[in-house]
């Protein structure tokens, strides 16, 4: 039986947080600071920390120069070179988790995990998945985009909970009925925010 996302929700959610919906935006205030990510357009103390670690002028604005430096660093470390400082890149930079009050996103929104508006890129063309996600999909579902667990809770190629699917930008109510390319995009979005934590066993094989 595939190992599902529920275990990650139990292990990574804060004390007292609802286990089944730990990734929903409605409980974001109680989520771990490890969910805070940085990308182009952000500003604040967290951005300055990254810039100093990359040897840049620490002006606290995540602009083109910072994005290029992040991508170069990611390529050197064998990470997905997307210019986003998620948990894997932050750990590779040897930085502690960012706090929500240390970053402001465009439009003045404080830092957080994966709000509903922070969705995967639009489009249904194929997306190139990193090797780790291809391995996770094979482990979780045998790569079957229509796979559903016996109890019906875990669905699709990456065995999403419906709540996780919705929180990370999935369209439609059923991951197992979504196009495989869209499932790949949502999984990549989740991976950029959470690393392999949502797949506690398959993510470590």
N, CA and C atoms as an extended XYZ file, in Angstrom:
615
Properties=species:S:1:pos:R:3:atomname:S:1:resname:S:1:resid:I:1 pbc="F F F"
N         0.857       -1.191        0.000 N   UNK     1
C         0.000        0.000        0.000 CA  UNK     1
C         0.887        1.233        0.000 C   UNK     1
N         0.580        2.205       -0.851 N   UNK     2
C         1.413        3.411       -0.880 CA  UNK     2
C         1.409        4.126        0.450 C   UNK     2
N         2.472        4.860        0.714 N   UNK     3
C         2.541        5.673        1.919 CA  UNK     3
C         2.040        7.051        1.576 C   UNK     3
N         1.078        7.531        2.338 N   UNK     4
C         0.329        8.702        1.941 CA  UNK     4
C         0.755        9.955        2.671 C   UNK     4
N         0.168       11.059        2.237 N   UNK     5
C         0.503       12.367        2.776 CA  UNK     5
C         0.057       12.557        4.207 C   UNK     5
N        -0.862       11.738        4.698 N   UNK     6
C        -1.384       11.967        6.046 CA  UNK     6
C        -0.293       11.912        7.097 C   UNK     6
N         0.656       11.014        6.944 N   UNK     7
C         1.713       10.890        7.943 CA  UNK     7
C         2.505       12.174        8.052 C   UNK     7
N         2.723       12.821        6.908 N   UNK     8
C         3.460       14.085        6.942 CA  UNK     8
C         2.654       15.163        7.640 C   UNK     8
N         1.335       15.151        7.442 N   UNK     9
C         0.512       16.147        8.103 CA  UNK     9
C         0.570       15.966        9.614 C   UNK     9
N         0.592       14.708       10.055 N   UNK    10
C         0.662       14.427       11.482 CA  UNK    10
C         1.991       14.852       12.066 C   UNK    10
N         3.078       14.623       11.319 N   UNK    11
C         4.400       14.881       11.875 CA  UNK    11
C         4.806       16.332       11.779 C   UNK    11
N         4.320       17.057       10.745 N   UNK    12
C         4.813       18.413       10.541 CA  UNK    12
C         3.868       19.483       11.038 C   UNK    12
N         2.608       19.138       11.323 N   UNK    13
C         1.669       20.148       11.813 CA  UNK    13
C         2.024       20.535       13.232 C   UNK    13
N         1.744       21.786       13.590 N   UNK    14
C         2.004       22.243       14.944 CA  UNK    14
C         1.068       21.590       15.929 C   UNK    14
N         1.438       21.606       17.222 N   UNK    15
C         0.616       21.004       18.252 CA  UNK    15
C        -0.751       21.651       18.251 C   UNK    15
N        -1.774       20.809       18.260 N   UNK    16
C        -3.130       21.296       18.314 CA  UNK    16
C        -3.715       21.629       16.965 C   UNK    16
N        -2.930       21.564       15.888 N   UNK    17
C        -3.462       21.863       14.568 CA  UNK    17
C        -4.232       20.668       14.050 C   UNK    17
N        -5.293       20.872       13.260 N   UNK    18
C        -6.048       19.757       12.706 CA  UNK    18
C        -5.168       18.962       11.772 C   UNK    18
N        -5.074       17.650       11.977 N   UNK    19
C        -4.120       16.858       11.216 CA  UNK    19
C        -4.496       16.722        9.762 C   UNK    19
N        -5.774       16.566        9.435 N   UNK    20
C        -6.162       16.284        8.063 CA  UNK    20
C        -6.076       17.506        7.169 C   UNK    20
N        -6.078       18.694        7.752 N   UNK    21
C        -6.106       19.905        6.937 CA  UNK    21
C        -4.953       20.828        7.295 C   UNK    21
N        -3.827       20.253        7.654 N   UNK    22
C        -2.719       21.063        8.153 CA  UNK    22
C        -2.200       22.045        7.128 C   UNK    22
N        -2.443       21.791        5.823 N   UNK    23
C        -1.919       22.672        4.798 CA  UNK    23
C        -2.931       23.696        4.311 C   UNK    23
N        -4.141       23.705        4.847 N   UNK    24
C        -5.134       24.634        4.356 CA  UNK    24
C        -4.793       26.059        4.766 C   UNK    24
N        -5.070       27.045        3.909 N   UNK    25
C        -4.784       28.431        4.254 CA  UNK    25
C        -5.481       28.868        5.528 C   UNK    25
N        -6.624       28.265        5.875 N   UNK    26
C        -7.357       28.693        7.055 CA  UNK    26
C        -6.613       28.421        8.339 C   UNK    26
N        -5.610       27.535        8.319 N   UNK    27
C        -4.838       27.274        9.526 CA  UNK    27
C        -3.409       27.768        9.365 C   UNK    27
N        -3.186       28.641        8.398 N   UNK    28
C        -1.832       29.094        8.118 CA  UNK    28
C        -1.189       29.768        9.319 C   UNK    28
N        -1.992       30.445       10.143 N   UNK    29
C        -1.413       31.159       11.277 CA  UNK    29
C        -0.722       30.227       12.236 C   UNK    29
N        -1.129       28.955       12.255 N   UNK    30
C        -0.498       28.018       13.156 CA  UNK    30
C         0.532       27.142       12.495 C   UNK    30
N         0.788       27.381       11.224 N   UNK    31
C         1.707       26.520       10.503 CA  UNK    31
C         3.142       26.833       10.864 C   UNK    31
N         4.011       25.877       10.570 N   UNK    32
C         5.421       26.036       10.881 CA  UNK    32
C         6.047       27.124       10.036 C   UNK    32
N         7.029       27.835       10.615 N   UNK    33
C         7.732       28.859        9.843 CA  UNK    33
C         8.547       28.248        8.722 C   UNK    33
N         8.757       26.912        8.738 N   UNK    34
C         9.495       26.265        7.658 CA  UNK    34
C         8.736       26.351        6.340 C   UNK    34
N         7.443       26.746        6.374 N   UNK    35
C         6.665       26.871        5.156 CA  UNK    35
C         6.916       28.188        4.441 C   UNK    35
N         7.566       29.146        5.091 N   UNK    36
C         7.781       30.459        4.482 CA  UNK    36
C         8.838       30.348        3.393 C   UNK    36
N         8.482       30.756        2.185 N   UNK    37
C         9.413       30.715        1.065 CA  UNK    37
C         9.639       32.123        0.535 C   UNK    37
N        10.739       32.292       -0.193 N   UNK    38
C        11.091       33.589       -0.770 CA  UNK    38
C        11.210       33.460       -2.276 C   UNK    38
N        10.773       34.511       -2.972 N   UNK    39
C        10.879       34.527       -4.423 CA  UNK    39
C        10.990       35.963       -4.909 C   UNK    39
N        11.191       36.118       -6.217 N   UNK    40
C        11.360       37.440       -6.802 CA  UNK    40
C        10.177       38.339       -6.449 C   UNK    40
N        10.495       39.559       -6.000 N   UNK    41
C         9.467       40.515       -5.618 CA  UNK    41
C         9.298       40.646       -4.119 C   UNK    41
N         9.771       39.643       -3.360 N   UNK    42
C         9.674       39.708       -1.903 CA  UNK    42
C        10.692       40.706       -1.351 C   UNK    42
N        10.467       41.117       -0.111 N   UNK    43
C        11.418       42.013        0.548 CA  UNK    43
C        11.355       41.782        2.054 C   UNK    43
N        12.412       42.212        2.735 N   UNK    44
C        12.417       42.087        4.181 CA  UNK    44
C        13.687       41.463        4.729 C   UNK    44
N        13.675       41.225        6.046 N   UNK    45
C        14.866       40.699        6.726 CA  UNK    45
C        15.286       39.340        6.190 C   UNK    45
N        14.316       38.501        5.876 N   UNK    46
C        14.650       37.166        5.374 CA  UNK    46
C        15.419       37.257        4.064 C   UNK    46
N        15.024       38.184        3.206 N   UNK    47
C        15.731       38.365        1.936 CA  UNK    47
C        17.165       38.813        2.189 C   UNK    47
N        17.352       39.711        3.154 N   UNK    48
C        18.717       40.150        3.479 CA  UNK    48
C        19.575       38.973        3.944 C   UNK    48
N        19.012       38.063        4.718 N   UNK    49
C        19.769       36.891        5.173 CA  UNK    49
C        20.259       36.067        3.992 C   UNK    49
N        19.373       35.856        3.029 N   UNK    50
C        19.749       35.095        1.837 CA  UNK    50
C        20.826       35.837        1.053 C   UNK    50
N        20.639       37.121        0.869 N   UNK    51
C        21.611       37.905        0.101 CA  UNK    51
C        22.992       37.874        0.743 C   UNK    51
N        23.042       38.009        2.058 N   UNK    52
C        24.348       37.955        2.732 CA  UNK    52
C        24.998       36.596        2.537 C   UNK    52
N        24.211       35.535        2.634 N   UNK    53
C        24.779       34.192        2.472 CA  UNK    53
C        25.285       33.967        1.054 C   UNK    53
N        24.668       34.639        0.084 N   UNK    54
C        25.089       34.502       -1.309 CA  UNK    54
C        26.169       35.508       -1.695 C   UNK    54
N        26.598       36.337       -0.743 N   UNK    55
C        27.642       37.311       -1.014 CA  UNK    55
C        27.176       38.513       -1.803 C   UNK    55
N        25.883       38.834       -1.704 N   UNK    56
C        25.326       39.972       -2.423 CA  UNK    56
C        25.179       41.171       -1.500 C   UNK    56
N        24.953       42.319       -2.106 N   UNK    57
C        24.599       43.504       -1.329 CA  UNK    57
C        23.232       43.273       -0.694 C   UNK    57
N        23.167       43.383        0.623 N   UNK    58
C        21.948       43.013        1.347 CA  UNK    58
C        21.000       44.199        1.454 C   UNK    58
N        20.249       44.441        0.364 N   UNK    59
C        19.294       45.551        0.382 CA  UNK    59
C        17.894       45.107        0.779 C   UNK    59
N        17.699       43.791        0.943 N   UNK    60
C        16.405       43.291        1.387 CA  UNK    60
C        15.349       43.210        0.313 C   UNK    60
N        15.726       43.389       -0.952 N   UNK    61
C        14.776       43.318       -2.057 CA  UNK    61
C        15.160       42.146       -2.964 C   UNK    61
N        14.248       41.219       -3.165 N   UNK    62
C        14.495       40.037       -3.985 CA  UNK    62
C        14.246       40.416       -5.445 C   UNK    62
N        15.290       40.940       -6.076 N   UNK    63
C        15.193       41.372       -7.461 CA  UNK    63
C        15.858       40.394       -8.410 C   UNK    63
N        16.141       40.878       -9.632 N   UNK    64
C        16.710       40.014      -10.666 CA  UNK    64
C        18.069       39.460      -10.259 C   UNK    64
N        18.913       40.307       -9.668 N   UNK    65
C        20.252       39.859       -9.286 CA  UNK    65
C        20.174       38.755       -8.243 C   UNK    65
N        19.305       38.917       -7.268 N   UNK    66
C        19.153       37.891       -6.233 CA  UNK    66
C        18.606       36.608       -6.830 C   UNK    66
N        17.622       36.725       -7.716 N   UNK    67
C        17.045       35.533       -8.348 CA  UNK    67
C        18.100       34.776       -9.146 C   UNK    67
N        18.944       35.509       -9.882 N   UNK    68
C        20.015       34.855      -10.646 CA  UNK    68
C        20.988       34.152       -9.719 C   UNK    68
N        21.337       34.807       -8.617 N   UNK    69
C        22.281       34.204       -7.674 CA  UNK    69
C        21.693       32.952       -7.035 C   UNK    69
N        20.409       32.986       -6.732 N   UNK    70
C        19.755       31.804       -6.159 CA  UNK    70
C        19.772       30.656       -7.159 C   UNK    70
N        19.461       30.936       -8.422 N   UNK    71
C        19.467       29.878       -9.436 CA  UNK    71
C        20.862       29.289       -9.619 C   UNK    71
N        21.886       30.149       -9.628 N   UNK    72
C        23.259       29.634       -9.743 CA  UNK    72
C        23.578       28.712       -8.575 C   UNK    72
N        23.215       29.128       -7.371 N   UNK    73
C        23.461       28.316       -6.184 CA  UNK    73
C        22.722       26.984       -6.292 C   UNK    73
N        21.479       27.028       -6.730 N   UNK    74
C        20.692       25.804       -6.849 CA  UNK    74
C        21.310       24.842       -7.857 C   UNK    74
N        21.763       25.367       -8.985 N   UNK    75
C        22.398       24.495       -9.974 CA  UNK    75
C        23.651       23.848       -9.408 C   UNK    75
N        24.443       24.610       -8.681 N   UNK    76
C        25.669       24.048       -8.092 CA  UNK    76
C        25.346       22.933       -7.098 C   UNK    76
N        24.240       23.057       -6.403 N   UNK    77
C        23.871       22.067       -5.392 CA  UNK    77
C        22.976       20.958       -5.931 C   UNK    77
N        22.691       20.964       -7.218 N   UNK    78
C        21.858       19.920       -7.795 CA  UNK    78
C        20.384       20.049       -7.455 C   UNK    78
N        19.946       21.263       -7.106 N   UNK    79
C        18.542       21.516       -6.789 CA  UNK    79
C        17.820       22.043       -8.022 C   UNK    79
N        16.488       22.017       -7.983 N   UNK    80
C        15.710       22.607       -9.065 CA  UNK    80
C        16.008       24.100       -9.143 C   UNK    80
N        16.522       24.552      -10.279 N   UNK    81
C        16.959       25.951      -10.415 CA  UNK    81
C        15.778       26.832      -10.787 C   UNK    81
N        14.891       27.063       -9.808 N   UNK    82
C        13.692       27.859      -10.056 CA  UNK    82
C        13.778       29.257       -9.464 C   UNK    82
N        14.865       29.566       -8.760 N   UNK    83
C        15.013       30.890       -8.172 CA  UNK    83
C        14.165       31.128       -6.947 C   UNK    83
N        13.547       30.081       -6.418 N   UNK    84
C        12.700       30.184       -5.228 CA  UNK    84
C        13.458       29.611       -4.034 C   UNK    84
N        13.486       30.340       -2.941 N   UNK    85
C        14.145       29.842       -1.731 CA  UNK    85
C        13.097       29.133       -0.882 C   UNK    85
N        12.912       27.854       -1.176 N   UNK    86
C        12.047       26.993       -0.388 CA  UNK    86
C        12.862       26.275        0.668 C   UNK    86
N        12.280       25.262        1.320 N   UNK    87
C        12.983       24.607        2.422 CA  UNK    87
C        14.291       23.938        2.018 C   UNK    87
N        14.340       23.336        0.824 N   UNK    88
C        15.568       22.650        0.414 CA  UNK    88
C        16.696       23.644        0.154 C   UNK    88
N        16.379       24.726       -0.552 N   UNK    89
C        17.395       25.745       -0.821 CA  UNK    89
C        17.823       26.435        0.464 C   UNK    89
N        16.860       26.741        1.321 N   UNK    90
C        17.196       27.386        2.599 CA  UNK    90
C        18.134       26.504        3.416 C   UNK    90
N        17.831       25.201        3.464 N   UNK    91
C        18.691       24.288        4.218 CA  UNK    91
C        20.078       24.208        3.598 C   UNK    91
N        20.136       24.194        2.253 N   UNK    92
C        21.438       24.156        1.584 CA  UNK    92
C        22.244       25.421        1.866 C   UNK    92
N        21.552       26.532        2.072 N   UNK    93
C        22.215       27.792        2.434 CA  UNK    93
C        22.590       27.844        3.910 C   UNK    93
N        22.179       26.822        4.661 N   UNK    94
C        22.438       26.736        6.102 CA  UNK    94
C        21.806       27.915        6.852 C   UNK    94
N        20.568       28.192        6.489 N   UNK    95
C        19.812       29.246        7.154 CA  UNK    95
C        18.679       28.638        7.973 C   UNK    95
N        18.395       29.243        9.106 N   UNK    96
C        17.257       28.811        9.918 CA  UNK    96
C        15.956       29.183        9.210 C   UNK    96
N        14.838       28.530        9.552 N   UNK    97
C        13.553       28.859        8.912 CA  UNK    97
C        13.225       30.339        9.032 C   UNK    97
N        12.602       30.856        7.992 N   UNK    98
C        12.195       32.253        7.982 CA  UNK    98
C        10.891       32.416        8.760 C   UNK    98
N        10.785       33.492        9.499 N   UNK    99
C         9.524       33.786       10.179 CA  UNK    99
C         8.624       34.591        9.250 C   UNK    99
N         7.323       34.480        9.472 N   UNK   100
C         6.377       35.154        8.586 CA  UNK   100
C         6.523       36.671        8.624 C   UNK   100
N         6.928       37.207        9.786 N   UNK   101
C         7.046       38.667        9.873 CA  UNK   101
C         8.368       39.189        9.313 C   UNK   101
N         9.207       38.282        8.781 N   UNK   102
C        10.497       38.720        8.243 CA  UNK   102
C        10.472       38.895        6.733 C   UNK   102
N         9.314       38.689        6.108 N   UNK   103
C         9.208       38.835        4.659 CA  UNK   103
C         7.846       39.421        4.308 C   UNK   103
N         7.852       40.303        3.318 N   UNK   104
C         6.612       40.851        2.764 CA  UNK   104
C         6.586       40.515        1.279 C   UNK   104
N         5.502       39.872        0.854 N   UNK   105
C         5.348       39.516       -0.552 CA  UNK   105
C         4.761       40.696       -1.325 C   UNK   105
N         4.838       40.681       -2.650 N   UNK   106
C         4.253       41.770       -3.440 CA  UNK   106
C         2.795       42.002       -3.053 C   UNK   106
N         2.416       43.254       -2.943 N   UNK   107
C         1.061       43.582       -2.533 CA  UNK   107
C         0.923       43.745       -1.038 C   UNK   107
N         2.038       43.554       -0.308 N   UNK   108
C         2.023       43.775        1.128 CA  UNK   108
C         1.638       42.573        1.945 C   UNK   108
N         1.436       41.385        1.321 N   UNK   109
C         1.040       40.197        2.063 CA  UNK   109
C         2.218       39.653        2.846 C   UNK   109
N         2.018       39.384        4.123 N   UNK   110
C         3.079       38.825        4.958 CA  UNK   110
C         3.410       37.423        4.510 C   UNK   110
N         4.605       36.956        4.898 N   UNK   111
C         5.056       35.643        4.485 CA  UNK   111
C         4.179       34.540        5.005 C   UNK   111
N         4.174       33.409        4.274 N   UNK   112
C         3.381       32.267        4.682 CA  UNK   112
C         3.722       31.073        3.843 C   UNK   112
N         2.930       30.048        3.927 N   UNK   113
C         3.214       28.810        3.243 CA  UNK   113
C         2.726       28.811        1.812 C   UNK   113
N         1.532       28.293        1.573 N   UNK   114
C         1.019       28.197        0.219 CA  UNK   114
C        -0.408       28.670        0.180 C   UNK   114
N        -0.653       29.990        0.271 N   UNK   115
C        -2.002       30.479        0.198 CA  UNK   115
C        -2.648       30.117       -1.119 C   UNK   115
N        -3.966       30.080       -1.141 N   UNK   116
C        -4.679       29.604       -2.320 CA  UNK   116
C        -4.325       30.399       -3.563 C   UNK   116
N        -4.032       31.694       -3.422 N   UNK   117
C        -3.714       32.500       -4.586 CA  UNK   117
C        -2.330       32.250       -5.135 C   UNK   117
N        -1.490       31.560       -4.380 N   UNK   118
C        -0.119       31.278       -4.798 CA  UNK   118
C        -0.123       29.938       -5.499 C   UNK   118
N        -0.667       29.919       -6.711 N   UNK   119
C        -0.970       28.660       -7.376 CA  UNK   119
C         0.135       28.257       -8.337 C   UNK   119
N         0.138       26.986       -8.772 N   UNK   120
C         1.092       26.561       -9.784 CA  UNK   120
C         0.888       27.343      -11.074 C   UNK   120
N         1.907       27.340      -11.904 N   UNK   121
C         1.790       28.031      -13.183 CA  UNK   121
C         0.645       27.452      -13.996 C   UNK   121
N        -0.070       28.329      -14.712 N   UNK   122
C        -1.183       27.872      -15.530 CA  UNK   122
C        -0.663       27.109      -16.742 C   UNK   122
N        -1.578       26.378      -17.360 N   UNK   123
C        -1.221       25.632      -18.553 CA  UNK   123
C        -1.179       24.149      -18.277 C   UNK   123
N        -1.509       23.365      -19.277 N   UNK   124
C        -1.556       21.923      -19.108 CA  UNK   124
C        -0.466       21.221      -19.904 C   UNK   124
N         0.512       21.963      -20.407 N   UNK   125
C         1.625       21.311      -21.058 CA  UNK   125
C         2.433       20.509      -20.059 C   UNK   125
N         3.225       19.600      -20.564 N   UNK   126
C         4.013       18.759      -19.672 CA  UNK   126
C         5.018       19.606      -18.907 C   UNK   126
N         5.311       19.178      -17.701 N   UNK   127
C         6.281       19.863      -16.864 CA  UNK   127
C         7.390       18.865      -16.537 C   UNK   127
N         8.617       19.323      -16.556 N   UNK   128
C         9.738       18.438      -16.253 CA  UNK   128
C         9.874       18.323      -14.744 C   UNK   128
N         9.621       17.132      -14.233 N   UNK   129
C         9.717       16.899      -12.797 CA  UNK   129
C        11.143       16.537      -12.410 C   UNK   129
N        11.603       16.999      -11.257 N   UNK   130
C        12.900       16.536      -10.772 CA  UNK   130
C        12.847       15.042      -10.485 C   UNK   130
N        13.995       14.429      -10.499 N   UNK   131
C        14.064       12.980      -10.319 CA  UNK   131
C        13.385       12.521       -9.039 C   UNK   131
N        13.526       13.304       -7.972 N   UNK   132
C        12.953       12.895       -6.697 CA  UNK   132
C        11.439       12.782       -6.787 C   UNK   132
N        10.774       13.681       -7.521 N   UNK   133
C         9.320       13.592       -7.655 CA  UNK   133
C         8.908       12.433       -8.547 C   UNK   133
N         9.681       12.134       -9.558 N   UNK   134
C         9.375       10.968      -10.390 CA  UNK   134
C         9.460        9.695       -9.560 C   UNK   134
N        10.460        9.650       -8.693 N   UNK   135
C        10.621        8.483       -7.818 CA  UNK   135
C         9.467        8.388       -6.820 C   UNK   135
N         9.066        9.527       -6.258 N   UNK   136
C         7.960        9.538       -5.299 CA  UNK   136
C         6.673        9.064       -5.959 C   UNK   136
N         6.390        9.548       -7.170 N   UNK   137
C         5.171        9.139       -7.873 CA  UNK   137
C         5.149        7.635       -8.103 C   UNK   137
N         6.289        7.073       -8.482 N   UNK   138
C         6.358        5.631       -8.711 CA  UNK   138
C         6.118        4.871       -7.417 C   UNK   138
N         6.672        5.378       -6.337 N   UNK   139
C         6.519        4.725       -5.033 CA  UNK   139
C         5.088        4.841       -4.518 C   UNK   139
N         4.472        6.009       -4.660 N   UNK   140
C         3.144        6.253       -4.103 CA  UNK   140
C         2.036        5.550       -4.873 C   UNK   140
N         2.112        5.596       -6.208 N   UNK   141
C         0.970        5.121       -7.002 CA  UNK   141
C         1.363        4.272       -8.195 C   UNK   141
N         2.657        3.982       -8.332 N   UNK   142
C         3.101        3.312       -9.541 CA  UNK   142
C         3.030        4.227      -10.751 C   UNK   142
N         2.933        5.539      -10.491 N   UNK   143
C         2.847        6.505      -11.578 CA  UNK   143
C         1.469        6.619      -12.192 C   UNK   143
N         0.455        6.055      -11.535 N   UNK   144
C        -0.913        6.051      -12.048 CA  UNK   144
C        -1.648        7.311      -11.602 C   UNK   144
N        -1.969        8.185      -12.548 N   UNK   145
C        -2.631        9.450      -12.215 CA  UNK   145
C        -4.064        9.268      -11.746 C   UNK   145
N        -4.649        8.084      -11.953 N   UNK   146
C        -6.034        7.831      -11.530 CA  UNK   146
C        -6.109        6.997      -10.254 C   UNK   146
N        -4.983        6.723       -9.630 N   UNK   147
C        -4.952        5.850       -8.449 CA  UNK   147
C        -5.740        6.465       -7.291 C   UNK   147
N        -6.481        5.616       -6.588 N   UNK   148
C        -7.244        6.025       -5.409 CA  UNK   148
C        -7.009        4.983       -4.324 C   UNK   148
N        -6.749        5.425       -3.115 N   UNK   149
C        -6.521        4.496       -2.009 CA  UNK   149
C        -7.815        3.753       -1.679 C   UNK   149
N        -7.724        2.582       -1.030 N   UNK   150
C        -8.927        1.803       -0.717 CA  UNK   150
C        -9.978        2.576        0.066 C   UNK   150
N        -9.557        3.478        0.941 N   UNK   151
C       -10.537        4.239        1.723 CA  UNK   151
C       -10.993        5.511        1.016 C   UNK   151
N       -10.429        5.778       -0.161 N   UNK   152
C       -10.865        6.916       -0.954 CA  UNK   152
C       -10.274        8.252       -0.561 C   UNK   152
N        -9.446        8.288        0.462 N   UNK   153
C        -8.930        9.575        0.936 CA  UNK   153
C        -7.793       10.116        0.081 C   UNK   153
N        -6.955        9.243       -0.427 N   UNK   154
C        -5.706        9.642       -1.080 CA  UNK   154
C        -5.819        9.360       -2.562 C   UNK   154
N        -5.544       10.379       -3.379 N   UNK   155
C        -5.983       10.300       -4.756 CA  UNK   155
C        -4.927       10.844       -5.726 C   UNK   155
N        -4.828       10.163       -6.846 N   UNK   156
C        -3.981       10.646       -7.917 CA  UNK   156
C        -2.559       10.120       -7.871 C   UNK   156
N        -1.775       10.616       -8.771 N   UNK   157
C        -0.406       10.154       -8.983 CA  UNK   157
C         0.460       10.301       -7.744 C   UNK   157
N         0.221       11.377       -6.968 N   UNK   158
C         1.025       11.633       -5.777 CA  UNK   158
C         0.243       11.402       -4.489 C   UNK   158
N        -0.952       10.766       -4.622 N   UNK   159
C        -1.788       10.423       -3.474 CA  UNK   159
C        -2.067       11.638       -2.587 C   UNK   159
N        -2.631       12.659       -3.203 N   UNK   160
C        -2.979       13.886       -2.491 CA  UNK   160
C        -4.194       13.682       -1.599 C   UNK   160
N        -4.195       14.328       -0.440 N   UNK   161
C        -5.438       14.590        0.266 CA  UNK   161
C        -6.165       15.692       -0.500 C   UNK   161
N        -7.486       15.647       -0.503 N   UNK   162
C        -8.231       16.694       -1.202 CA  UNK   162
C        -7.885       18.079       -0.646 C   UNK   162
N        -7.707       18.173        0.679 N   UNK   163
C        -7.409       19.466        1.293 CA  UNK   163
C        -6.049       19.992        0.840 C   UNK   163
N        -5.068       19.091        0.756 N   UNK   164
C        -3.740       19.490        0.290 CA  UNK   164
C        -3.800       19.929       -1.167 C   UNK   164
N        -4.531       19.172       -1.951 N   UNK   165
C        -4.718       19.495       -3.366 CA  UNK   165
C        -5.265       20.914       -3.532 C   UNK   165
N        -6.304       21.227       -2.783 N   UNK   166
C        -6.928       22.550       -2.876 CA  UNK   166
C        -5.975       23.639       -2.386 C   UNK   166
N        -5.299       23.377       -1.266 N   UNK   167
C        -4.435       24.391       -0.661 CA  UNK   167
C        -3.258       24.755       -1.554 C   UNK   167
N        -2.794       23.804       -2.368 N   UNK   168
C        -1.619       24.051       -3.197 CA  UNK   168
C        -1.965       24.292       -4.665 C   UNK   168
N        -3.213       24.729       -4.903 N   UNK   169
C        -3.561       25.226       -6.233 CA  UNK   169
C        -4.205       24.237       -7.166 C   UNK   169
N        -4.583       23.042       -6.677 N   UNK   170
C        -5.227       22.069       -7.544 CA  UNK   170
C        -6.590       22.542       -8.017 C   UNK   170
N        -6.881       22.314       -9.288 N   UNK   171
C        -8.181       22.682       -9.846 CA  UNK   171
C        -9.101       21.469       -9.841 C   UNK   171
N       -10.378       21.712       -9.501 N   UNK   172
C       -11.319       20.610       -9.387 CA  UNK   172
C       -11.239       19.995       -8.008 C   UNK   172
N       -12.242       19.195       -7.678 N   UNK   173
C       -12.321       18.636       -6.328 CA  UNK   173
C       -11.611       17.303       -6.179 C   UNK   173
N       -11.302       16.637       -7.293 N   UNK   174
C       -10.738       15.289       -7.223 CA  UNK   174
C        -9.405       15.232       -7.962 C   UNK   174
N        -8.300       15.102       -7.230 N   UNK   175
C        -6.991       15.014       -7.895 CA  UNK   175
C        -6.917       13.881       -8.908 C   UNK   175
N        -7.570       12.762       -8.613 N   UNK   176
C        -7.477       11.591       -9.485 CA  UNK   176
C        -8.173       11.798      -10.826 C   UNK   176
N        -8.995       12.840      -10.935 N   UNK   177
C        -9.671       13.133      -12.196 CA  UNK   177
C        -9.026       14.295      -12.937 C   UNK   177
N        -8.007       14.872      -12.348 N   UNK   178
C        -7.313       15.995      -12.987 CA  UNK   178
C        -6.310       15.470      -14.015 C   UNK   178
N        -6.001       16.259      -15.043 N   UNK   179
C        -4.973       15.838      -15.999 CA  UNK   179
C        -3.649       15.561      -15.283 C   UNK   179
N        -2.945       14.570      -15.777 N   UNK   180
C        -1.675       14.209      -15.140 CA  UNK   180
C        -0.717       15.396      -15.103 C   UNK   180
N        -0.718       16.207      -16.162 N   UNK   181
C         0.195       17.350      -16.194 CA  UNK   181
C        -0.124       18.339      -15.078 C   UNK   181
N        -1.420       18.501      -14.760 N   UNK   182
C        -1.779       19.419      -13.674 CA  UNK   182
C        -1.391       18.816      -12.328 C   UNK   182
N        -1.556       17.505      -12.169 N   UNK   183
C        -1.098       16.852      -10.943 CA  UNK   183
C         0.402       17.057      -10.762 C   UNK   183
N         1.141       16.944      -11.847 N   UNK   184
C         2.589       17.161      -11.773 CA  UNK   184
C         2.903       18.583      -11.309 C   UNK   184
N         2.161       19.562      -11.830 N   UNK   185
C         2.409       20.950      -11.455 CA  UNK   185
C         2.105       21.197       -9.983 C   UNK   185
N         1.005       20.626       -9.507 N   UNK   186
C         0.658       20.804       -8.097 CA  UNK   186
C         1.697       20.121       -7.212 C   UNK   186
N         2.131       18.920       -7.598 N   UNK   187
C         3.153       18.216       -6.822 CA  UNK   187
C         4.456       19.010       -6.785 C   UNK   187
N         4.824       19.609       -7.908 N   UNK   188
C         6.042       20.416       -7.953 CA  UNK   188
C         5.900       21.644       -7.058 C   UNK   188
N         4.719       22.250       -7.075 N   UNK   189
C         4.445       23.403       -6.214 CA  UNK   189
C         4.558       23.004       -4.744 C   UNK   189
N         3.970       21.869       -4.397 N   UNK   190
C         4.042       21.360       -3.025 CA  UNK   190
C         5.488       21.070       -2.630 C   UNK   190
N         6.229       20.448       -3.530 N   UNK   191
C         7.630       20.109       -3.266 CA  UNK   191
C         8.476       21.359       -3.041 C   UNK   191
N         8.212       22.411       -3.815 N   UNK   192
C         8.982       23.650       -3.659 CA  UNK   192
C         8.733       24.302       -2.306 C   UNK   192
N         7.533       24.100       -1.769 N   UNK   193
C         7.205       24.677       -0.468 CA  UNK   193
C         7.599       23.770        0.686 C   UNK   193
N         7.474       22.455        0.502 N   UNK   194
C         7.615       21.536        1.633 CA  UNK   194
C         8.764       20.549        1.486 C   UNK   194
N         9.427       20.541        0.328 N   UNK   195
C        10.435       19.520        0.115 CA  UNK   195
C         9.769       18.151        0.045 C   UNK   195
N        10.441       17.134        0.567 N   UNK   196
C         9.885       15.778        0.534 CA  UNK   196
C         9.106       15.434        1.796 C   UNK   196
N         8.915       16.401        2.692 N   UNK   197
C         8.216       16.121        3.947 CA  UNK   197
C         6.832       15.506        3.765 C   UNK   197
N         6.046       15.910        2.756 N   UNK   198
C         4.723       15.307        2.611 CA  UNK   198
C         4.744       13.823        2.260 C   UNK   198
N         5.895       13.298        1.881 N   UNK   199
C         6.033       11.879        1.549 CA  UNK   199
C         7.136       11.292        2.437 C   UNK   199
N         6.841       11.020        3.709 N   UNK   200
C         7.888       10.718        4.690 CA  UNK   200
C         8.694        9.459        4.404 C   UNK   200
N         8.125        8.494        3.707 N   UNK   201
C         8.880        7.279        3.385 CA  UNK   201
C         9.312        7.296        1.925 C   UNK   201
N         8.354        7.481        1.022 N   UNK   202
C         8.699        7.492       -0.401 CA  UNK   202
C         9.684        8.611       -0.734 C   UNK   202
N         9.617        9.704       -0.008 N   UNK   203
C        10.519       10.813       -0.270 CA  UNK   203
C        11.944       10.568        0.161 C   UNK   203
N        12.172        9.519        0.922 N   UNK   204
C        13.520        9.244        1.430 CA  UNK   204
C        14.145        8.016        0.781 C   UNK   204
N        13.453        7.402       -0.159 N   UNK   205
C        13.997        6.205       -0.795 CA  UNK   205
C        14.928        6.569       -1.940 C   UNK   205
